[in-house]
Amino acid sequence: MLQSHLHSLIAKAHRYQAEPERFERTGQDPLQVMVHGANGDHQVVLREGRLECDCDGFAHRGERICAHVLGVEHHFREHLPPNAVIWPFAAPAG
């Protein structure tokens, strides 16, 4: 992942943190959240202990992280297991 892209992703996630109205919980078990983004809605789901998003950045570029997932992690952290988000370049847990 390019460093500038990662900076953009984090900046967008910070904006989402200040806009809780963008996050609509649509499911309980598993946790499902509809994120109302500027360019459309995206579904974030907790599967097997990890957050997954249906946006292009998450699935098709293979990054397994996006601003939608980071926003859900922020707003719903009390409903998530540890390490629900995988950070690129993170050292493996040991």
N, C-alpha and C positions, 0 to 999 in steps of 0.2 A: 504494500500500500504506500502510495506516495505521501511524504510527510505533509505537504500542503493540503492534500485531501483529508488527512486525519485532522488537521487543524480546523478545516471547514466543518467537518462532521461534529467535532466537539463544540464549535461555536454555535451550530444549529441546535445541538442538544441543550446548550445553556439557554438559548431562547425558549425552547420548549419547556424547560424547567420553570420559567416565569409565566407560563401560559397553561395552567392546569385545565382550563376549559377545553383544550384540544384532546383530552384523554377521556374516553367513555368506556367504562368497564362493561363488557358485553357477555362475559361468562365467568363463572365462579370456579369450577373444577373441570378442566384446568383453567387457570387464569387466562382470560382473553380480553384484550383491550383494543378498541378502535381508536386510532390516532388520526385526528383531522388535521392533515397537513396543508400547506399552502398550494400544493400541486395535486391534491387528492387525498383520499383516505387510505390508511394501511392497517392491516390486522396484525397485532402482535400476540403470540400465544406462548404459554409456558409448556414446553414438551420435554419430558424426561429431564427435568431440572434446569433446562436452558431456555432462554427467550429466543424466539424466532419471529422474523418479520417477512411479510410477503412483498416488500419493496425490491426494486432492482438492485440497489446497492447491497442488500443483505444476501440475496439468493444468487444472482447472476454473476456478480463480480467475485463471489466466493469469500468475501471479507468476514461474514458471520457477525457483523456489527453494523449498526446504523444509528442515526439520531433518534429514530422512533423507539428502538430497543433501549437506548440510554435514557430517554424520557420516561418510559414505562418503569425502568429500574429505579429512577428517582421518585416518581409519584406513587409507586406500589411496592416499595422496598420491604415493607412489613409483611407482604404476602409472598415473598420470593425466598428461595433457598440461597445459601451462599454460592457465589460463583455462577449466577444465572446468566451472566454476560461474559463472553470470552473476548479478552482484549488481544488484538494482534501484537506480536512481539513480546508478550508477557512471558516471564520465565515460568516453566512448568512447576506446578505445586509439588513439593517434595517432602 
